[in-house]
Amino acid sequence: RFDGSNDVVTGADVPIKSSSFTIATWAKREAAGRAEYLVSQGTNESNKDLYMGFWSSDRFVCAFDTSTYLVTAASYTDTDWHHWACTFDPYSGKRTIYRDGAQVAQDTTGYVYQGTGSLRIGRARWGAYWKGSIDELAVWPDALSADDVKLLYQKIKALDDSVTECLIGRPSPDAF
């Protein structure tokens, strides 16, 4: 659980500069109305400041900097577990946000993400720490299709505050 004040996991350099990518995770917020971010990478420069999370208006954002962003039209104020994904295809310029396997925002940007550096889990470059839980965060070197994101959501479910269950290849209890 991230405390919202100074918890962050800093990982290795994830090479997504000038590439297709998908970032997906399960997340559970402690409260609405906070600017807080699940993941970030890069520096304070145009198209080099990737971040994904919530604005204080409870709208979800996937951005390349403070002026090149995709944000949901809807606000999300509940504090349940949800699966969030952001995909980007530099060839088409399409950037898409998914919530629980369903597309909730999409745009076509003329910009390609150019950032590099360590992946920060639980905070934006400038602070804005996540308060709540994050699970099963993954980065793919491809822009997953809508069907792939939906399948990912269906296969891995957050059951409660402490258990994530992978449903792939697991026999049912009735099989014994």
FIKOLPA-340353 format. One record per residue (C-alpha): x, y, z; residue in one letter. Coordinates in steps of 0.05 Angstrom, whole numbers, padded with zeros to 5 digits, always signed. Layout:
<pts>
XYZA/...
</pts>
This chain:
<pts>
+00000+00000+00000R/+00026+00069-00019F/+00017+00123+00035D/+00007+00183-00011G/+00065+00223+00019S/+00132+00191+00002N/+00124+00119-00022D/+00153+00105-00091V/+00184+00045-00126V/+00237+00065-00176T/+00252+00013-00228G/+00300+00004-00285A/+00300+00045-00349D/+00241+00020-00389V/+00258+00032-00463P/+00192+00059-00492I/+00221+00121-00526K/+00195+00128-00598S/+00159+00060-00590S/+00092+00028-00583S/+00074+00012-00512F/+00020-00009-00463T/+00022+00006-00389I/-00030-00031-00348A/-00043-00041-00274T/-00096-00055-00222W/-00106+00004-00175A/-00148+00021-00114K/-00151+00092-00089R/-00162+00109-00016E/-00202+00172-00033A/-00225+00213-00091A/-00208+00286-00104G/-00133+00279-00103R/-00082+00290-00159A/-00044+00224-00155E/-00005+00183-00204Y/+00007+00109-00214L/+00068+00112-00258V/+00115+00163-00290S/+00179+00167-00329Q/+00222+00222-00358G/+00239+00295-00347T/+00204+00363-00350N/+00210+00371-00425E/+00161+00368-00483S/+00141+00296-00499N/+00191+00269-00447K/+00147+00269-00384D/+00103+00207-00384L/+00052+00201-00329Y/-00012+00161-00316M/-00062+00172-00260G/-00115+00219-00234F/-00124+00294-00236W/-00156+00324-00174S/-00221+00328-00214S/-00221+00251-00213D/-00210+00247-00288R/-00158+00195-00310F/-00100+00219-00352V/-00045+00188-00395C/+00004+00242-00416A/+00071+00255-00450F/+00078+00323-00416D/+00034+00376-00385T/+00007+00398-00452S/+00005+00332-00491T/-00046+00291-00453Y/-00106+00246-00461L/-00158+00252-00406V/-00225+00217-00394T/-00288+00258-00402A/-00318+00223-00341A/-00296+00230-00270S/-00284+00167-00229Y/-00297+00177-00154T/-00305+00106-00129D/-00250+00072-00089T/-00258+00001-00114D/-00205-00039-00150W/-00202-00022-00225H/-00158-00044-00282H/-00128+00015-00320W/-00088+00012-00384A/-00058+00064-00430C/-00036+00044-00500T/+00003+00084-00552F/+00019+00068-00625D/+00069+00118-00654P/+00053+00097-00726Y/-00020+00117-00722S/-00011+00167-00665G/-00068+00133-00627K/-00067+00136-00551R/-00123+00100-00514T/-00144+00094-00441I/-00182+00032-00417Y/-00218+00021-00351R/-00237-00050-00333D/-00226-00074-00404G/-00269-00020-00437A/-00244+00040-00477Q/-00259+00105-00439V/-00217+00155-00479A/-00178+00158-00544Q/-00142+00211-00584D/-00093+00217-00642T/-00032+00257-00624T/+00020+00284-00672G/+00073+00273-00619Y/+00114+00212-00602V/+00137+00200-00531Y/+00212+00214-00526Q/+00226+00204-00452G/+00275+00156-00420T/+00297+00138-00350G/+00274+00100-00290S/+00201+00081-00284L/+00171+00111-00221R/+00113+00072-00192I/+00069+00110-00143G/+00088+00182-00161R/+00094+00234-00216A/+00160+00267-00232R/+00140+00329-00192W/+00112+00291-00132G/+00037+00277-00129A/+00044+00209-00095Y/-00007+00153-00101W/-00049+00138-00039K/-00076+00068-00043G/-00057+00001-00073S/-00025-00017-00140I/-00019-00089-00165D/+00002-00126-00228E/+00034-00065-00261L/+00064-00084-00328A/+00094-00050-00389V/+00090-00082-00458W/+00131-00060-00519P/+00067-00061-00561D/+00002-00023-00564A/-00044-00079-00543L/-00109-00083-00581S/-00176-00070-00548A/-00189-00145-00548D/-00122-00158-00515D/-00135-00107-00460V/-00204-00136-00448K/-00174-00206-00443L/-00121-00181-00395L/-00176-00151-00351Y/-00216-00215-00354Q/-00158-00261-00338K/-00130-00225-00277I/-00180-00202-00225K/-00168-00163-00161A/-00214-00199-00112L/-00205-00155-00051D/-00152-00112-00017D/-00103-00170-00010S/-00114-00220-00066V/-00102-00217-00140T/-00121-00281-00176E/-00096-00303-00244C/-00149-00343-00279L/-00104-00369-00335I/-00096-00444-00337G/-00125-00456-00268R/-00171-00517-00262P/-00239-00506-00232S/-00253-00538-00164P/-00304-00583-00198D/-00249-00616-00239A/-00225-00658-00180F/
</pts>
